[in-house]
Structures are given as C-alpha cells and as structure tokens.
Amino acid sequence: MLGLPFMIIHFIMGVMKVIIKATNLDLTEPLKIYIEKKIGVLEKFLSAMDSGAVRARVEVARATHHHKQGNVYHVDVNLDLPGGVLRAEKDDVDVRAAIDAVKDKLRREIEKYKEK
C-alpha cells in the first residue's frame, strides 16, 4: 500500500544539502539510506566548494500505479552549483539501478563542470 502521494526529506552532508522527494512510493529507510550513500559519494568531487553552496534535489517516483512491468520507476537529480545546475534522470524497472545510473551521469557532469 502506498502512503502519501509524496514525501520530502532534507539533510546536510558536508558541503552538500540533499533534498529527497518520493512521489507515489514509500520512501523506506533502506531506500533513503541507499540514496544518501549514492548521492553522498558525489560530495567528494565537490569538496572545494563553499559549505552550503551545493544542493542536490533528488526525486524518486513510481511513474504509474497500474503498470507492473517496464520502466515504472523514475529518478531525477538536480544538482544546484554556483553558476549552474547539473541534471540527470533515468527510468528503470529497478529504483536502485536508476539511482546508480543517475549518480554515474552526475559524476561525469561534475568533471566537465570543474574543467570550465
């Protein structure tokens, strides 16, 4: 059974503030910890930035209630940095695989951002 249509959680990890929004799915403690761990890894690539200057807005969603197969999970992350926003999104059958893919894409985007 699904809980509220959405839930928002805020926390701060070093220089990065992370906001998690879960839409149409329960944000279980194991899923929250998984998101914190995977998105938190990005912080090591951002350590030279001022504390509080970076914000990661993470949305995990179940795209549909009536479909049981296919890419039913959607994950997107907007990483607000000084002077720009990096964005990655992924639809997948497995919410954790989608989180991993988004994290990997953002890591590559951060490297490009730092080269500017």
Order of alpha helices (4+ residues) and beta strands (2+ residues): beta-beta-alpha-beta-beta-beta-alpha
